[in-house]
Amino acid sequence: MGSTFSGLNTALTSLYAQRRGLDVTGQNIANASTEGYTRQRVVMHAQNANLTPGIYSTTTAVGNGVTVSSVERLRNSALDHRSFTEHANSSYHNERAGAYTLIEDVFGEPSDTALQARLQDMWDGWNAIAANPDKKAPKSAMLEQAVTVASSLNDAAAALDNQFKSTRAGLDTYVGQVNKAAESIAKLNHEIVLATQAGLQANELMDQRGQQMLKLSELVGATATELPNGALSVYVGSAPLVAEFNTREIGIETGSATKLQDLPDIEVNLRWKDTGTAVAVGGAMGAQMELLDKDGTLREISQRLDSVASKLASDVNTAHRGGYGVDGSTGLDMFVPYDPTDTPVTAANIRVNSDLLTDVDRVAVSSGDPKGATPILNGTVADDLSELATSRTGADASYQALIGDLGVSAQSSIRRRDIQNAVTDQVDAARDAESGVNLDEEMTNLLTYQRGYEAASRVLTTIDSMLDQLINRTGLVGR
């Protein structure tokens, strides 16, 4: 049979349990907008009477109340790991699409001020010269247009190099963030394991670790494995980054390329600092490494732009060298590199020959010598140069192919980004439905625990009144 005073303890355990439920519900409500927070739930179970029954024994005991066995994190590990994977893919495609957008901005096509329009202006200038080969004004205008074409090629090459440098600087920053996040996860692993072994709750620490893990997945495409002791092992590719309480660092190989011109002789390599082996990264850093690679997007676009500049110089110079200026000069190149020792002509070094800029009469326009024994001034060379605009193998055709391929690649990257982001949003929505805080549900729980606390208080008051009757009033009748 239960003790006379056992009811007090039963009510008291209920007060403690309901109060714990109120505290946890309040914590959920307070963190409803906290990024990465996982809602928690109080798990209660009834306490037995701790009796050891005999074969023929009977008892009227009804138990010793309620106790809180744990406070659970309502987390789905499968959804967490799926989220890490999808966020890594989203970061990769977002970085890649952003890079293509910047490259498209370099060329700015189609536009009245972009390279294609400036090339057409130059060809139109040659056409005007063909109509008036003896006039200086059309030649001066054409030379200014040619200078603009060369400047546009210079600017595009410089912009691509600047994008390489900024991407390289961003990679440096990401490397530091990865190493810092890995160290943070190792420290949190240690704290979580100690707390778990001591029988304490480490839910908030696990939330912090989950945020750091999500950051690593976005940066390098990291994956994770949970250990029986509560620690988390993190992998980049198949190599460990965090092994329980220990971390490894990644770094950019000393002497790696810092500008586009360094490729392909010098590459950009990510290495494990302890072994020197290559790091197989994904996520945002994976997209950056593709941009910085010797066979990557930036170098490919740069090489094709150099081909446009080289083709332009070759075609124009070939025709120009064979023609005669009004002053009888011949054999001059129109497009030359800034440094005469540089070969071949590239988008970065192309310029208009200064000899022509100082004396426009040296611009080749005629197929014959205007100063010869039989003077010839026919504008044939200028006419031939103007027709390069429609050449199927000329600089214009090469440039149009470059812009067309760039547009296709950019659109493809944007579509893949949008599809991947939609998948990631779906996974995040499923995870939030599992672990996010629902204020309506929490308000219901709040009322449930409030009523439970009030009922336990009433039980305690009732038992107190009964005991008062028993202790202070029993035996007074007849005195």
C-alpha positions as CSV (number, residue, x, y, z in Angstrom):
1,M,0.0,0.0,0.0
2,G,1.3,3.5,-0.9
3,S,2.5,5.9,1.8
4,T,0.1,8.5,3.2
5,F,2.4,11.2,1.9
6,S,3.2,9.6,-1.5
7,G,0.6,11.7,-3.3
8,L,2.6,14.8,-2.5
9,N,5.6,13.4,-4.4
10,T,3.4,12.3,-7.3
11,A,2.0,15.8,-7.7
12,L,5.5,17.3,-7.2
13,T,6.9,15.2,-10.1
14,S,4.1,16.4,-12.3
15,L,4.9,20.0,-11.4
16,Y,8.5,19.5,-12.3
17,A,7.7,17.7,-15.6
18,Q,5.1,20.3,-16.7
19,R,7.4,23.1,-15.8
20,R,10.1,21.5,-17.9
21,G,7.6,21.2,-20.8
22,L,6.9,24.9,-20.4
23,D,10.6,25.8,-20.5
24,V,11.2,23.8,-23.6
25,T,8.2,25.2,-25.3
26,G,9.3,28.7,-24.4
27,Q,12.8,27.9,-25.9
28,N,11.2,26.8,-29.1
29,I,9.1,30.0,-29.3
30,A,12.0,32.2,-28.5
31,N,14.1,30.6,-31.4
32,A,11.3,30.4,-34.0
33,S,13.3,32.7,-36.2
34,T,16.8,31.5,-35.3
35,E,18.6,30.1,-38.3
36,G,19.5,26.5,-37.9
37,Y,17.5,26.0,-34.7
38,T,15.9,22.6,-34.3
39,R,12.6,22.4,-32.3
40,Q,12.8,20.3,-29.2
41,R,10.2,18.0,-27.5
42,V,10.0,16.8,-23.9
43,V,9.7,13.1,-23.5
44,M,8.0,12.0,-20.3
45,H,7.3,8.6,-18.8
46,A,5.5,7.3,-15.8
47,Q,7.5,6.2,-12.7
48,N,6.7,2.8,-11.3
49,A,6.3,2.0,-7.6
50,N,9.7,0.2,-7.5
51,L,8.1,-2.8,-5.9
52,T,9.5,-6.3,-6.3
53,P,6.3,-8.5,-6.5
54,G,6.2,-12.0,-5.0
55,I,4.3,-15.0,-6.4
56,Y,1.1,-14.4,-4.4
57,S,1.6,-10.7,-3.5
58,T,-0.8,-8.0,-4.4
59,T,-0.5,-4.2,-4.1
60,T,-2.6,-1.1,-4.5
61,A,0.3,1.1,-5.5
62,V,-0.3,3.2,-8.6
63,G,3.2,4.5,-9.4
64,N,5.3,7.4,-8.3
65,G,4.4,10.1,-10.8
66,V,6.1,11.2,-13.9
67,T,9.7,12.1,-15.0
68,V,11.3,13.7,-18.0
69,S,13.4,11.1,-19.6
70,S,14.9,13.4,-22.3
71,V,14.5,16.5,-24.5
72,E,14.6,15.3,-28.1
73,R,15.8,17.2,-31.2
74,L,13.2,16.6,-33.8
75,R,15.8,16.1,-36.6
76,N,15.7,13.8,-39.5
77,S,19.3,12.7,-40.3
78,A,18.4,11.5,-43.8
79,L,17.0,14.9,-44.6
80,D,20.0,16.6,-43.1
81,H,22.5,14.7,-45.3
82,R,20.3,15.2,-48.3
83,S,20.2,18.9,-47.5
84,F,24.1,19.0,-47.3
85,T,24.3,17.4,-50.8
86,E,21.7,19.7,-52.4
87,H,23.2,22.8,-50.9
88,A,26.6,21.8,-52.2
89,N,25.1,21.4,-55.7
90,S,23.3,24.7,-55.5
91,S,26.4,26.5,-54.4
92,Y,28.3,25.0,-57.3
93,H,25.7,26.0,-59.9
94,N,25.1,29.5,-58.4
95,E,28.9,30.2,-58.5
96,R,29.1,28.9,-62.0
97,A,26.1,30.8,-63.3
98,G,27.4,34.0,-61.6
99,A,30.8,33.6,-63.3
100,Y,29.1,33.3,-66.8
101,T,27.0,36.4,-66.0
102,L,30.2,38.3,-65.3
103,I,31.8,37.1,-68.5
104,E,28.8,38.1,-70.5
105,D,29.0,41.5,-68.9
106,V,32.6,41.8,-70.1
107,F,31.4,41.7,-73.7
108,G,28.1,43.4,-73.2
109,E,26.6,41.9,-76.4
110,P,24.4,42.9,-78.1
111,S,24.9,46.6,-77.7
112,D,25.7,49.7,-79.8
113,T,28.9,50.2,-77.8
114,A,30.1,46.6,-77.8
115,L,32.9,45.1,-79.9
116,Q,30.7,43.8,-82.7
117,A,29.3,47.3,-83.3
118,R,32.7,48.9,-83.2
119,L,34.1,46.4,-85.7
120,Q,31.2,47.2,-88.0
121,D,32.0,50.9,-87.6
122,M,35.6,50.3,-88.6
123,W,34.6,48.3,-91.7
124,D,32.2,51.1,-92.6
125,G,35.1,53.5,-92.2
126,W,37.1,51.6,-94.8
127,N,34.1,51.7,-97.1
128,A,34.0,55.5,-96.8
129,I,37.7,55.6,-97.6
130,A,37.2,53.5,-100.7
131,A,34.7,56.1,-102.0
132,N,37.1,59.0,-101.3
133,P,40.6,57.6,-101.3
134,D,42.2,61.0,-101.6
135,K,40.4,62.6,-98.6
136,K,42.0,62.7,-95.1
137,A,38.8,63.0,-93.0
138,P,37.5,59.4,-93.8
139,K,41.0,58.0,-92.9
140,S,41.2,59.9,-89.6
141,A,37.7,58.7,-88.7
142,M,38.5,55.1,-89.6
143,L,41.7,55.2,-87.5
144,E,39.8,56.4,-84.5
145,Q,37.4,53.6,-85.0
146,A,40.3,51.1,-85.2
147,V,41.7,52.5,-82.0
148,T,38.3,51.9,-80.4
149,V,38.3,48.3,-81.6
150,A,41.8,47.7,-80.2
151,S,40.8,49.4,-76.9
152,S,37.7,47.2,-76.7
153,L,39.9,44.1,-77.1
154,N,42.3,45.4,-74.5
155,D,39.5,46.1,-72.1
156,A,37.9,42.7,-72.5
157,A,41.2,40.9,-72.0
158,A,41.9,43.0,-68.8
159,A,38.4,42.3,-67.5
160,L,38.8,38.6,-67.9
161,D,42.2,38.8,-66.1
162,N,40.5,40.8,-63.3
163,Q,37.8,38.2,-63.0
164,F,40.6,35.5,-62.7
165,K,42.3,37.6,-60.0
166,S,39.1,38.2,-58.0
167,T,38.1,34.5,-58.3
168,R,41.6,33.6,-57.1
169,A,41.3,36.0,-54.1
170,G,37.9,34.5,-53.3
171,L,39.4,31.1,-53.3
172,D,42.0,32.3,-50.7
173,T,39.1,33.6,-48.5
174,Y,37.1,30.3,-48.8
175,V,40.2,28.2,-47.9
176,G,40.4,30.2,-44.6
177,Q,36.7,29.8,-43.9
178,V,36.8,26.0,-44.6
179,N,39.7,25.5,-42.1
180,K,38.0,27.7,-39.5
181,A,34.7,25.8,-39.9
182,A,36.5,22.5,-39.6
183,E,38.2,23.6,-36.4
184,S,34.8,24.7,-35.0
185,I,33.2,21.4,-35.7
186,A,36.1,19.5,-34.0
187,K,35.6,21.7,-30.9
188,L,31.9,21.2,-30.9
189,N,32.4,17.5,-31.3
190,H,34.4,17.5,-28.1
191,E,31.9,19.5,-26.2
192,I,29.0,17.3,-27.4
193,V,30.7,14.1,-26.5
194,L,31.5,15.3,-23.0
195,A,28.0,16.6,-22.5
196,T,26.5,13.3,-23.7
197,Q,28.7,11.2,-21.5
198,A,27.7,13.3,-18.5
199,G,24.0,12.8,-19.3
200,L,23.5,16.4,-20.3
201,Q,21.5,17.7,-23.3
202,A,23.6,19.1,-26.1
203,N,20.9,20.1,-28.5
204,E,22.0,23.7,-29.0
205,L,25.6,22.6,-29.6
206,M,24.3,20.1,-32.2
207,D,22.4,23.0,-33.9
208,Q,25.6,25.0,-34.1
209,R,27.5,22.1,-35.5
210,G,24.8,21.6,-38.1
211,Q,25.2,25.2,-39.3
212,Q,29.0,24.8,-39.6
213,M,28.5,21.5,-41.5
214,L,26.0,23.2,-43.9
215,K,28.6,26.0,-44.5
216,L,31.2,23.4,-45.3
217,S,28.9,21.6,-47.7
218,E,28.2,24.8,-49.6
219,L,31.9,25.8,-49.7
220,V,33.6,22.5,-50.6
221,G,30.7,19.9,-51.0
222,A,31.6,18.2,-47.7
223,T,29.7,15.2,-46.5
224,A,29.4,13.9,-42.9
225,T,29.1,10.6,-40.9
226,E,27.7,10.5,-37.4
227,L,29.7,8.4,-34.9
228,P,28.1,6.4,-32.0
229,N,29.5,8.7,-29.4
230,G,27.7,11.7,-31.0
231,A,30.7,13.2,-32.8
232,L,30.6,14.0,-36.5
233,S,33.3,13.0,-39.1
234,V,33.5,15.3,-42.1
235,Y,34.8,14.3,-45.6
236,V,35.8,16.3,-48.6
237,G,35.6,13.9,-51.5
238,S,36.8,10.7,-49.9
239,A,39.4,12.3,-47.7
240,P,38.7,13.2,-44.0
241,L,38.6,16.9,-43.0
242,V,37.4,16.3,-39.5
243,A,37.9,13.0,-37.7
244,E,36.1,13.2,-34.3
245,F,38.3,15.8,-32.5
246,N,41.1,16.2,-35.1
247,T,41.1,18.4,-38.2
248,R,43.2,18.6,-41.4
249,E,43.9,21.9,-43.2
250,I,43.7,22.6,-46.9
251,G,45.7,25.3,-48.6
252,I,46.5,26.7,-52.1
253,E,49.8,25.4,-53.3
254,T,52.7,27.8,-53.0
255,G,53.5,29.5,-56.3
256,S,50.1,28.9,-57.9
257,A,48.9,31.2,-60.7
258,T,47.8,34.6,-59.6
259,K,46.8,36.0,-63.1
260,L,45.4,34.6,-66.3
261,Q,48.7,35.0,-68.1
262,D,50.3,32.5,-65.8
263,L,48.3,29.6,-67.4
264,P,49.0,26.9,-68.5
265,D,52.7,27.0,-67.3
266,I,51.6,27.6,-63.7
267,E,48.3,26.2,-62.3
268,V,46.1,26.8,-59.3
269,N,46.1,23.7,-57.0
270,L,44.4,23.0,-53.7
271,R,46.4,20.6,-51.5
272,W,46.1,18.9,-48.1
273,K,48.8,20.6,-46.0
274,D,49.8,17.4,-44.2
275,T,50.2,15.1,-47.3
276,G,50.4,17.5,-50.2
277,T,47.8,15.5,-52.2
278,A,45.2,17.2,-54.3
279,V,41.8,18.2,-52.7
280,A,38.7,17.0,-54.6
281,V,36.4,20.0,-53.8
282,G,32.8,20.6,-54.8
283,G,30.4,23.3,-54.0
284,A,31.4,26.9,-54.6
285,M,35.1,26.2,-54.5
286,G,34.6,23.4,-57.1
287,A,33.1,25.9,-59.5
288,Q,36.0,28.4,-58.8
289,M,38.6,25.7,-59.5
290,E,36.9,25.1,-62.8
291,L,37.2,28.8,-63.7
292,L,40.8,28.9,-62.6
293,D,41.9,25.6,-64.3
294,K,44.4,25.7,-67.1
295,D,41.6,24.2,-69.3
296,G,38.9,26.2,-67.5
297,T,36.2,28.6,-68.7
298,L,38.2,31.8,-68.3
299,R,41.3,30.6,-70.2
300,E,39.1,29.2,-73.0
301,I,37.3,32.5,-73.4
302,S,40.6,34.4,-73.2
303,Q,42.2,32.2,-75.9
304,R,39.3,32.6,-78.2
305,L,39.4,36.3,-77.7
306,D,43.1,36.3,-78.5
307,S,42.2,34.4,-81.7
308,V,39.8,37.1,-82.7
309,A,42.5,39.8,-82.2
310,S,45.1,37.7,-84.0
311,K,42.8,37.0,-86.9
312,L,41.8,40.7,-87.1
313,A,45.5,41.8,-87.2
314,S,46.5,39.1,-89.7
315,D,43.7,39.8,-92.2
316,V,43.9,43.6,-92.0
317,N,47.7,43.6,-92.1
318,T,47.9,41.2,-95.0
319,A,45.8,43.5,-97.1
320,H,47.3,46.7,-95.8
321,R,50.9,45.7,-96.4
322,G,50.1,45.1,-100.1
323,G,48.5,48.5,-100.6
324,Y,49.8,52.0,-101.1
325,G,49.1,55.2,-99.1
326,V,48.5,58.5,-100.8
327,D,52.1,59.4,-100.0
328,G,53.3,56.3,-101.8
329,S,54.2,54.4,-98.6
330,T,53.6,50.6,-98.5
331,G,54.4,47.5,-96.5
332,L,53.0,48.9,-93.2
333,D,51.0,46.9,-90.7
334,M,47.9,48.5,-89.3
335,F,47.6,46.4,-86.1
336,V,50.8,45.8,-84.0
337,P,51.6,44.7,-80.4
338,Y,52.4,47.3,-77.8
339,D,55.8,45.8,-77.5
340,P,57.4,45.0,-80.9
341,T,59.1,41.9,-79.5
342,D,55.7,40.4,-78.5
343,T,54.4,37.7,-80.8
344,P,51.7,37.0,-81.7
345,V,49.2,39.8,-81.5
346,T,46.7,39.1,-78.6
347,A,43.7,40.9,-77.3
348,A,45.8,42.3,-74.4
349,N,48.6,43.8,-76.6
350,I,46.9,44.8,-79.9
351,R,47.1,48.5,-80.9
352,V,47.0,50.6,-84.0
353,N,50.4,51.4,-85.6
354,S,51.4,54.8,-84.4
355,D,53.0,55.6,-87.8
356,L,49.5,55.7,-89.3
357,L,48.1,57.8,-86.5
358,T,50.8,60.5,-87.0
359,D,50.3,60.6,-90.8
360,V,47.0,59.5,-92.2
361,D,48.3,59.7,-95.8
362,R,50.3,56.5,-95.0
363,V,47.1,54.5,-94.7
364,A,47.1,52.0,-97.6
365,V,44.1,52.6,-99.8
366,S,45.2,51.9,-103.4
367,S,46.4,48.8,-105.3
368,G,48.9,51.0,-107.2
369,D,51.4,53.6,-106.2
370,P,50.0,57.2,-106.3
371,K,53.5,58.5,-106.6
372,G,54.8,56.1,-109.3
373,A,55.6,56.8,-112.9
374,T,52.0,56.0,-113.7
375,P,50.1,57.3,-110.6
376,I,47.3,55.0,-109.4
377,L,44.8,56.0,-106.7
378,N,41.8,53.7,-106.9
379,G,40.7,52.8,-103.3
380,T,40.8,49.0,-104.2
381,V,42.6,48.0,-101.0
382,A,40.2,50.0,-98.8
383,D,37.3,48.3,-100.6
384,D,38.8,44.9,-100.0
385,L,39.3,45.7,-96.3
386,S,35.7,46.8,-95.9
387,E,34.5,43.4,-97.3
388,L,36.3,41.6,-94.5
389,A,33.2,42.3,-92.4
390,T,31.3,39.6,-94.3
391,S,34.2,37.0,-94.4
392,R,33.1,33.6,-93.1
393,T,36.6,33.0,-91.7
394,G,37.3,36.5,-90.5
395,A,37.5,38.1,-87.1
396,D,33.8,39.0,-87.1
397,A,32.8,35.4,-87.7
398,S,35.2,34.2,-84.9
399,Y,33.8,36.7,-82.5
400,Q,30.2,35.9,-83.3
401,A,30.9,32.2,-82.7
402,L,32.5,33.1,-79.4
403,I,29.5,35.2,-78.3
404,G,27.1,32.5,-79.5
405,D,28.8,29.7,-77.6
406,L,29.1,31.9,-74.5
407,G,25.4,32.7,-74.6
408,V,24.5,29.0,-74.9
409,S,26.8,28.0,-72.0
410,A,25.5,30.9,-69.9
411,Q,21.8,30.0,-70.5
412,S,22.5,26.3,-69.8
413,S,24.2,27.2,-66.5
414,I,21.3,29.5,-65.5
415,R,18.7,26.8,-66.2
416,R,20.7,24.2,-64.3
417,R,21.0,26.7,-61.4
418,D,17.3,27.4,-61.3
419,I,16.4,23.6,-61.4
420,Q,18.9,22.8,-58.7
421,N,17.7,25.7,-56.5
422,A,14.2,24.4,-56.8
423,V,15.3,21.0,-55.7
424,T,17.2,22.5,-52.8
425,D,14.1,24.6,-51.7
426,Q,12.0,21.4,-51.7
427,V,14.5,19.6,-49.5
428,D,14.7,22.5,-47.1
429,A,10.9,22.7,-47.0
430,A,10.8,19.1,-46.0
431,R,13.5,19.5,-43.4
432,D,11.8,22.6,-42.0
433,A,8.5,20.7,-41.7
434,E,10.3,18.1,-39.7
435,S,12.5,20.3,-37.5
436,G,11.3,23.9,-37.8
437,V,9.2,25.6,-35.1
438,N,5.5,25.9,-35.8
439,L,4.1,28.6,-33.5
440,D,0.6,27.3,-33.6
441,E,1.8,23.9,-32.4
442,E,3.9,25.5,-29.7
443,M,0.9,27.5,-28.5
444,T,-1.1,24.3,-28.2
445,N,1.8,22.7,-26.2
446,L,2.0,25.8,-24.1
447,L,-1.7,25.5,-23.1
448,T,-1.3,21.7,-22.5
449,Y,1.6,22.1,-20.1
450,Q,-0.1,25.1,-18.4
451,R,-3.3,23.1,-17.8
452,G,-1.1,20.1,-16.6
453,Y,0.7,22.4,-14.2
454,E,-2.5,23.8,-12.8
455,A,-4.0,20.3,-12.4
456,A,-0.9,19.1,-10.6
457,S,-1.1,22.2,-8.3
458,R,-4.7,21.3,-7.6
459,V,-3.8,17.7,-6.7
460,L,-1.1,19.1,-4.3
461,T,-3.6,21.5,-2.7
462,T,-6.2,18.7,-2.4
463,I,-3.7,16.3,-0.7
464,D,-2.6,19.1,1.6
465,S,-6.2,19.7,2.7
466,M,-6.7,16.0,3.3
467,L,-3.5,15.8,5.4
468,D,-4.6,18.9,7.3
469,Q,-7.9,17.2,8.1
470,L,-6.1,14.0,9.1
471,I,-3.4,15.6,11.3
472,N,-5.1,18.6,12.8
473,R,-8.8,17.5,13.1
474,T,-8.9,13.7,13.5
475,G,-9.6,12.7,17.1
476,L,-11.1,16.0,18.2
477,V,-14.7,14.7,18.2
478,G,-16.1,14.4,21.8
479,R,-13.4,16.4,23.5
